Amino acid sequence: MMDLEKILTLDDIVKRSEVYAKTGLAPGTIDSLESKGEFPQRIYLTKRCSVWKKEEVNLWLTAKAQDPLGAKEKITMENANKNNPNHLKKIARSTAKD
């Protein structure tokens, strides 16, 4: 049986072009950050079609806005507890308090 809490809808995802426009980053920069675990991981729908979770991209942007150069805390997805999707919310809240 599917876990209904984990089902993504079209409102929950952003396409590649939206991520580039929203972040202002070049495709190569996003690829580099993602490979280092410093940007949310994409979800491949097919070999040529990938999307990101909108909430993760928005939280990444919020955290970067609070600490653009990473002086307070390095924002990494690899440090996120894979069983706790609220980890990024904690990062955003912790940088907002400082």
Number of C-alpha atoms within 10 A of each C-alpha: 3 6 6 7 6 7 8 10 8 9 9 13 20 19 16 15 10 14 20 15 10 13 13 11 12 12 12 9 13 19 16 13 15 17 13 12 16 18 21 23 20 18 13 11 9 8 6 6 11 15 19 19 19 18 16 20 21 18 18 23 17 19 24 16 14 18 18 13 11 13 8 12 12 15 22 17 20 15 12 15 11 10 7 8 11 12 15 25 16 13 19 21 15 14 17 13 7 8
